[in-house]
Each structure stands twice: as structure tokens, then as C-alpha cells.
């Protein structure tokens, strides 16, 4: 079993020596020499031998030098956590380790813990917005609702969308997936996502992977799904890891139909004109509000507001977003990730929160602009440091809401998927990956509104009223209003208010 060996912080020779003594106890003296011994540990052992050649420490290690408990200790993680060592031992080896350590002059171990499986999943963030409760109590799962994702595309082949055929528009003609990222507008039968951002966003809104434990083999889960992440270590280098997904992963509104409107290219960049064209497409499909085929649009895209060009909220993109909302479509927009800056000189630079950083089209009055909070503990951690903060440049309250946006696990596709797979030592694949940003927060709100509309159909075509319901029922996190807006979205409370 994988273990966490908690070291004795009061070891008389110090933590560094205690750490190496545990290495010796586990892998043996010869292996420890190969790992690179420290002079402090050498001096400590020499002092013991000089003081008493039959010291308990030396006697306890007899036999371990030739028959070590294990071949190796995980040093990759241990280098960043000086208090812990991570061996992999059997039950009998654990007992022997404790016995050996107990005979030493000063114990090196404080306690040995199991290295519990940690799963940071979308299932945790849907609990945060109470989507699971609303689904159980009101059957609010997004059935009959269509949501457009204006992004880098959505990978139709991803298994997350197979269970509920979220991307199958065959029964919703004349709706088509569209590509606006090139020089021409192209209908697409099977959308793809060469970047991966849009697929990650779409997986938060809808879809589901019903993973179950195999009753005949409790150590396996079916279907087999893997997740990966890329994080920076204390040296600033990117570290990659992979683990098996052992719980069902669900979008906030798993039954919602999705329309892929690709407006960004493989590099994740594009033009405002592409987004304007996508808005125009939604208007056309909805006959400008006369017949709603698309009920909402998620825009986890944007750009920094520039007052030299337009009044705040008056850019062409903001104007068209407002017009789309007035036609009966809910538009959910990411606030942006520019809510902090590095100030001070090179030696004294610190990251500092920054107001007046809402991105376009988040400045659009009628849009629901979403900031980011922690996926599980929003009351503890408040608003994410990176989340763009209000007020708007002309003094209006934004963001409107906050939702989980930190280390959210959702679908992996395109280059963001390739990045992890190429860096993993064994080159294995991943189906899901962690991402952070207001881009992840916005689709939580999109999914929540889709779920709400599926159970409260009388509010379809009334996006301003829906916005009022969700902002009025949000949970106050006790943060500044220009950081949190009206607070954390609460789907269950929104359902109960009408």
C-alpha cells in the first residue's frame, strides 16, 4: 500500500537526518548511499558508533542493509514536503519498519498514514452550486434545453457526451454546429476541438460519464476513465500526473443539448468578428426571438476593455450580447482572469488584487457575468485571486455571480489533452483534466440556468427575469460586492423561489 511516513520533528539530529534515517530503514544503507547521503547523517552515525559501537540504532539496522524493506522511496514528491516520506510497503513490512524504528536511540517516525486517494472532480463543484440537490428534488437535469458554446469547438467523439447524445442535433433541424474561426462560416456535422478549451467548458454544462465499481473486481471501475493535471511546483516547473477516475462525472445539467459554435482557432485565439457572427447565427436560428431553438449561450471568451475605443459596455460585442438577451436568450459570460497584477520592483514584487478589470463582453449590462471561487470551500477561500473584479469602467456592479472555477475537472481534448499525455512518463491517455479560470466558472452558471429552465419552462424566453431570480437567490460569501457580485450561485434556492 502507498504510505505517508510522518517524520519526528523533534529528532535530536534534526529533520534532515531523520528523513535520511528513514530512507536507510526502508531501502537499506547501500541504496541510501546511491541516493546521495548528507554529511550531517554521516556525522550522526559516526557519533553513534564512536559513543557506543553496539548502539540500538546500529543493531536495529542489521540485516536491513542486505535485505531492505523496499527497493525505492518516492522522492519526487518528498523533495517538496520535508516532513514526509512516501514509501510503498506491505502490511508485514510496515510492522517491521515500526519495530526497527522503535529500537533506535531517537525515533525517526511520528506516524505512518495511508496515502488516501484524492479526487478533485466536477462532482464536487456541482455539489457546491447544489445542482445535485435540484436534480433529485425537481428533476432539473436540462432535458429539452439547448445551449450554445461559443469557444474553440466541442469534441464530439469525447465519451462524456455519448451517454445522453448531447451533440446529436439530428432531431433539432435546422440547428447545426458551426465553425466561425476561419475566413468563412462552415456548418459542421461532427464538431471537433483542436485546442480543448471549449470541450472542457461544454463538459461542465452537460454530459455524463456514469462510472461504476466492478462488483466482481472491486479494484477496477467501468468504464475505465483517466484524469490528468499539469501544475507548477515550488521551482516553477510544470509537473504532470495521472489518476483513474473512480466516481461518476456529470455536467451541471447532463441532459442539455449542446451546439458547438467555434469562434477560436487551434491556439485559442480569434476575432471579435467571429463571435459577432456566432451571435448572429443564434439570432437567425431563433428567428430573432420569435421561435427559440437555442435557449442560452456560454461565452468563456473575451478581451480586455479599452476605454480609448468604446464607452464601457458599449462595444459592438457588448451591444450585440445585450440585443441577444433582449431577444429571449440567456447569455453567460466569463468575467476574465485579469483580477490581479504584480506590483513593485523585481526584488519586492507581489501579486495584488485589481479592480476595474472586467473583460468584454462581461461589461454587457444584460449578460450574466461570472467570477470564480473555490470548487469546494467558497466560504473559506472567497473569490479567486485571478478572477476579474468590478466595478465596470462606468461604475456598474459586475460580476453578477461567482461559481466554482479553481481546478475543475472536465473533458480533455485537443492540445490541452496532448500536453499532459506527451509529458507523462508512460505516455498513457487521459479523458479528463483540471483547468482553472472564470472560463470554468461561467459554464457552471450556464448549466444551472439550463437545469432551471428544464424544470421551470415558463421562464424560457425571459432571461432578464431568470437573471433576477439567480442573483436574488445567490449566497453571500461575505466578500466585497465588486469581487463576488451578488454571491455564489445556488440552483436549489433559485428553484425554490418560484
Secondary structure, 3 states (H helix, E strand, C coil): CEEEEEECCCCCCCHHHHHHHHHHHHHCHHHHHHHHCCHHHHHHHHHHHHHCCCCHHHHHCCCCCCCCCCCCCEHHHHCCCCCEEECECCHHHHHHHHHHHHCCCCCCEEEEEECCCCCCCHHHHHHHCCHHHHHHHHCCCCCCCEEEEEECCCCCCCHHHCCCCCCCCCCCCCCCEEECCCCCCEEECCCCCCCCHHHHHHHHHCCEECCEECCCCCCCEECCCEEEEEEECCCCCEEEEEEECCCCEECCCCCCEEEEEECCCCCCCCCHHHHHHHHHHHHHHCHHHCCCCCCEEEECCCECCCCCCCCCCCCHHHHHHHHHHHCCCEEEEECCCCCEEEECCCCCCEEEECCCCCCECCCCCCCEEEEEECCCCHHHHCECCCCCCCCCCCCCCCCCEEEECCCEEEECCHHHHHHHHHHCCCCCCCCEEEECCHHHHHHHHHHHHHHHHHHCHHHCCCHHHHHHHHHHCCECCCCCHHHHCCCECCHHHHHHCC
